[in-house]
Amino acid sequence: MNIYVSHLSWGTSSEGLGNLFAQFGEVASANVITDRETGRSRGFGFVEMPDDEQARKAMEQLNGTNFEGQTITVNEARPREERPSGGFGGNRGGGYGGGNRGRRF
């Protein structure tokens, strides 16, 4: 089962998140999502636990608890929604304009 964890502290590591869930059973993976440019945590992550019963117990026990100074929210992860491609057209303004236009006053 894939679990979504939000409201994580900026300093939370994937290892720390995995250790939190390991007290409830086997953790296949734990990943704190980070910003591509800064490398800083974006405040949420995912934990994968192969045993659904253990995963449900972990979600029940950890949702709303304090972890590293933050009250975390723990839910079953929903499948990722399809996004439009980044090419021309779609909701991206046709691929024209934008960019760095310099300082505005």
Secondary structure by P-SEA (a helix, b strand, c coil): cbbbbccccccccaaaaaaaacccccccbbbbbbbcccccccccbbbbbccaaaaaaaaaacccccccccbbbbccccccccccccccccccccccccccccccc
